[in-house]
Amino acid sequence: MRERIATACRVLAARGLADGILGHISVRTGEDEVLVRCRGPRERGLAWTEPADIHAVGLDGVPRDGIGDWSVPNELPLHLEVLRSRPDVTAVAHAHPPAVVAADLAGLAIRPVVGAYDIPGARLAAGGVPVYPRGVLIRTRRLAREMTDSLGDRPVVVLRGHGLTSTGATPEEAVLRAISVDTIARLSLTIASAGGTPADLPAEDLAELPDLGGAFNESVAWRHEVAGLQPEGGGRPGS
């Protein structure tokens, strides 16, 4: 699992969703234990995340595995509160995608403007992507509760002037959902910059979109993301 979390962090960086040293991923591994990406003594950023950067903490925020020179994220409460309040969630990804921030500040909601272009993304957007309206560092349980109130029972919440929090049954699912939201945000900005207005796909078209199943939505898509990583963690070909 540490290797999977490290790989998911590198994908976030390669996709441009978590620049520099910002962003982190956590996974529930027990009733009261979480593995989370921490900042180490040789911190170089998410693109170079290694399994050694992933450490166990309790739901009380106390390190469990001799964290040593590593430090937990300032926004650890963001992860812990989602995992406390959402038993259906196993993984949480927090990232700072510039397009998601820009689209929200421009008044462009994440809506189902695409169809077969990204079927999982269209389905996610059709269910609604809420916004937490405060551009704060979520480093207290009080602020984390505000964010989870905005998240509700949805898989992703946009954080105004900040980024997003994405959830899933696995770290891979949480990251793929974040990528879909980022893709829709980028398309919405492009449409608006060309003078158009992003419009929802008609309901009858959404109803025609098939459920391609987890094997395609996650396994095949994830192999593509991992294949795009350069050995040194420097990004995707052509990025």
C-alpha positions in Angstrom: 0.0 0.0 0.0 2.9 2.4 0.7 4.1 1.8 -2.9 0.6 2.4 -4.3 0.2 5.7 -2.4 3.6 6.8 -3.5 2.7 6.0 -7.1 -0.6 7.8 -6.8 1.3 10.9 -5.5 3.6 10.8 -8.5 0.6 10.6 -10.9 -0.9 13.6 -9.2 2.3 15.5 -9.8 2.7 14.2 -13.4 -0.8 15.4 -14.2 -0.1 18.9 -12.9 -2.6 18.6 -10.1 -0.1 18.9 -7.3 2.9 21.1 -8.1 6.0 21.2 -6.0 5.7 20.0 -2.4 2.0 20.6 -2.1 -0.7 17.8 -1.9 -1.0 14.5 -0.2 -2.8 11.2 -0.2 -4.0 9.0 2.7 -5.5 5.5 2.9 -7.4 3.9 5.8 -5.6 0.7 6.8 -7.4 -0.2 10.0 -10.3 0.8 12.2 -8.3 3.7 13.6 -5.1 3.8 11.5 -4.2 5.7 8.3 -1.2 5.7 6.0 -0.4 9.2 4.7 2.2 10.9 2.6 4.5 12.8 4.9 7.3 15.3 4.3 10.7 13.9 4.8 14.2 15.1 5.5 15.1 14.9 1.8 11.8 16.4 0.6 11.8 17.0 -3.2 8.1 17.2 -3.9 5.3 14.8 -4.9 6.9 13.9 -8.2 9.6 12.1 -6.3 7.5 10.4 -3.6 8.9 7.1 -2.3 7.3 4.4 -0.1 9.6 5.7 2.7 7.6 9.0 2.7 4.4 7.1 3.7 3.8 6.7 7.4 1.1 5.4 9.7 -0.9 7.7 12.0 -3.9 7.1 14.1 -7.3 8.8 13.6 -6.3 10.9 16.6 -3.4 12.2 14.4 -0.7 10.6 16.5 2.1 8.9 14.5 2.2 5.1 14.9 5.4 3.9 13.2 8.3 5.9 14.5 8.0 8.8 12.1 11.4 10.1 12.9 12.5 13.0 10.7 9.3 13.0 8.7 6.4 15.4 9.5 2.7 14.8 8.9 0.9 17.2 6.5 -0.3 20.5 8.0 -3.7 19.5 6.6 -3.8 16.1 8.2 -7.2 17.0 9.8 -8.6 17.2 6.3 -7.9 13.5 5.7 -8.8 12.3 9.2 -12.2 14.1 9.2 -13.2 12.7 5.9 -12.3 9.2 7.0 -14.1 9.6 10.4 -17.3 10.9 8.8 -17.4 8.7 5.7 -17.2 5.0 6.4 -17.6 4.4 2.7 -14.3 6.2 1.9 -11.0 4.4 2.2 -8.7 6.9 0.3 -8.4 10.7 0.3 -6.4 12.8 -2.2 -5.8 16.5 -1.7 -4.3 18.5 -4.5 -4.0 22.0 -5.9 -5.0 21.9 -9.6 -4.7 25.4 -11.0 -7.5 24.8 -13.6 -9.9 23.7 -10.9 -9.1 26.8 -8.8 -9.4 29.1 -11.8 -12.7 27.7 -13.1 -14.3 28.0 -9.7 -13.1 31.6 -9.2 -14.5 32.3 -12.7 -17.9 31.1 -11.7 -17.7 27.9 -13.7 -19.1 24.9 -11.8 -17.9 21.4 -12.5 -20.9 20.2 -14.6 -21.5 17.3 -17.0 -20.4 19.2 -20.1 -18.8 16.1 -21.6 -20.2 12.7 -22.5 -18.3 9.8 -24.0 -15.1 12.0 -23.8 -14.9 10.9 -20.1 -17.8 8.7 -19.0 -16.7 8.4 -15.4 -16.2 12.1 -15.2 -19.6 12.9 -16.8 -21.3 10.6 -14.3 -19.4 12.2 -11.4 -20.2 15.7 -12.6 -23.9 14.9 -13.2 -24.2 14.0 -9.5 -22.8 17.4 -8.5 -19.4 18.6 -7.3 -19.9 20.9 -4.3 -17.7 23.8 -3.3 -16.2 24.5 0.1 -16.3 28.4 0.0 -13.3 29.2 2.2 -9.8 29.6 0.9 -8.1 28.5 4.1 -5.5 25.9 5.1 -7.5 23.1 6.6 -5.3 22.4 9.6 -7.9 22.2 12.4 -10.7 19.7 13.0 -13.2 22.6 13.0 -12.2 23.7 9.5 -12.1 20.0 8.4 -15.7 19.6 9.6 -16.8 22.6 7.6 -15.2 21.0 4.5 -16.8 17.6 5.1 -20.1 19.3 5.6 -19.7 20.8 2.1 -18.5 17.4 0.7 -21.6 15.7 2.1 -22.0 12.3 0.4 -20.3 13.3 -2.9 -16.9 11.9 -4.0 -15.2 15.3 -4.6 -15.3 18.8 -3.2 -13.7 21.9 -4.7 -11.9 24.1 -2.2 -12.3 27.7 -3.2 -9.0 29.5 -3.9 -7.2 26.3 -2.8 -7.7 23.1 -4.7 -9.8 19.9 -4.2 -10.3 16.9 -2.0 -11.2 13.7 -3.8 -12.2 10.4 -2.2 -12.4 6.8 -3.3 -12.3 3.1 -2.3 -8.7 3.1 -3.4 -5.9 5.7 -3.9 -6.2 5.0 -7.6 -9.9 5.8 -7.7 -9.4 9.0 -5.7 -6.7 10.2 -8.1 -8.7 9.3 -11.2 -11.7 11.2 -9.9 -9.4 14.2 -9.3 -8.1 13.9 -12.9 -11.7 13.9 -14.3 -12.6 17.0 -12.3 -9.5 18.7 -13.6 -10.2 17.7 -17.2 -13.7 19.2 -17.0 -12.4 22.4 -15.4 -9.8 22.8 -18.2 -12.4 22.2 -20.9 -14.8 24.7 -19.2 -12.1 27.4 -19.1 -11.3 26.7 -22.8 -14.9 27.0 -23.8 -15.3 30.2 -21.8 -12.1 31.7 -23.2 -13.4 31.0 -26.7 -16.6 33.0 -25.9 -18.8 30.1 -25.4 -20.9 29.0 -22.4 -20.4 25.5 -21.0 -23.7 23.6 -21.2 -24.8 20.4 -19.6 -25.1 17.3 -21.7 -28.8 16.5 -22.4 -30.3 14.1 -19.9 -31.1 11.6 -22.7 -27.4 11.6 -23.7 -26.2 11.0 -20.2 -28.7 8.1 -19.9 -27.1 6.5 -22.9 -23.6 6.5 -21.4 -22.7 2.9 -20.4 -21.1 1.9 -17.2 -17.8 0.5 -18.5 -17.1 -1.3 -15.2 -14.3 -1.0 -12.7 -11.8 -3.0 -14.9 -11.9 -0.3 -17.5 -12.6 2.8 -15.4 -9.9 2.1 -12.9 -7.5 -0.7 -13.9 -6.9 0.1 -17.6 -7.0 3.9 -16.9 -4.6 3.5 -14.0 -2.1 1.5 -16.1 -2.1 4.3 -18.6 -1.3 6.9 -15.9 1.5 4.8 -14.4 2.9 4.1 -17.8 3.1 7.9 -18.3 5.5 8.3 -15.4 9.1 8.8 -16.3 11.6 6.8 -14.2 12.8 9.9 -12.4 9.3 11.1 -11.6 9.5 14.0 -13.9 6.1 13.9 -15.6 4.3 12.5 -18.6 5.7 12.4 -22.2 4.9 15.6 -23.9 3.8 17.4 -20.7 
